[in-house]
């Protein structure tokens, strides 16, 4: 799943408003500022703080 660059430019972390990067495994959008991973389900980023997972070392990019 590829997130379009246009979409990635307008999305931000709902918790800290930081920049997001796409991760391959697990598939999601990572915020390095607050250490959360927002999953991508069925091609749709789930941008809910309650659904975010803690970002583990090595999951960036």
LINFENTA-V941347 format. One record per residue. N is the residue number from 1. RES is the residue in one small letter. OMEGA is omega as a letter, one per 30 degrees, with the letter a starting at -180 (NA if undefined). Layout:
<<N RES OMEGA> <N RES OMEGA>>
//
This chain:
<<1 x l> <2 x l> <3 x l> <4 x a> <5 x l> <6 x l> <7 x a> <8 x a> <9 x a> <10 x l> <11 x l> <12 x l> <13 x a> <14 x a> <15 x a> <16 x a> <17 x l> <18 x l> <19 x l> <20 x l> <21 x a> <22 x l> <23 x a> <24 x a> <25 x f> <26 x a> <27 x a> <28 x l> <29 x a> <30 x l> <31 x a> <32 x a> <33 x a> <34 x l> <35 x l> <36 x l> <37 x l> <38 x a> <39 x l> <40 x a> <41 x a> <42 x l> <43 x a> <44 x l> <45 x l> <46 x a> <47 x l> <48 x a> <49 x a> <50 x l> <51 x a> <52 x l> <53 x l> <54 x a> <55 x a> <56 x l> <57 x l> <58 x l> <59 x l> <60 x l> <61 x NA>>
//
